[in-house]
């Protein structure tokens, strides 16, 4: 699952070593990052504060869409 977070300047400076080592994520403008949930967990464990902007929605299972026209 991907999570979109935003960091302050100070928190981003603390987070960069973790992000550079562990993240195949994406960097967006204004210190916004799209990261896998395990990397977000590493940031939390390191005491880095951030604002969570969004979570990736889970795709419906095959049973949920069976019988629907696509």
N, C-alpha and C positions, 0 to 999 in steps of 0.2 A: 504494500500500500504506500502511496506517495502522500506526503504532507507538505503543505506550503506554510513556511514560517517567515517572519520578519524579525530582524535583529537590530538593536541599537548599535551605534558605532563601537561603543566600549565592549559590548557582548560579542560583536562580530570579531573583534581583535582576539578575544579569548577563544572563540569557536574555530578560527581558521586552522589551527593545527589538526583538529579533529576532522574538519571538513576536507582538508587536503589529503589526509591519510585514509579516510574511510568512505568518502562519498562519491558515488557516480551521479550525484545530483546536478541540478541546473541552477545557475545564478541568473536572477532577474534584476531589473533596476531597483534602487532604493533598499539595498541590503535584504532582498527577498530571495528565498531559496526554496526549491522543490526538492525534497529529500525523501529517501526511503525511511520507513518508520524506525528501523533499527538505528540509523544514524541520529534521528531525533532523540531516541532513547539514550544514546551516548552523550548527547548534549545535555540532556536533563540530569544524567548521572554525574556529569562534570560541574553541575550547578550553574549552567549557562541559562540565562533567562531570555525568552523570546515570546513573540505573539504568534499563536497559531491562526492562520488566516483561513485555511481550508483543508479538508481531507478528501482523498480520492474516493469516489463512490464505488462500492463493490458492484461488479457486473452481475446481472441476474443469472441464476443457475439455469441449466437446460430445462429442468422441470418447470420453472416459472414461465418460460416462453414457449413451451411445447403447445402446439395447436394454434399459435398466433401466426398471422401472416406477416412476413417481413418484406 
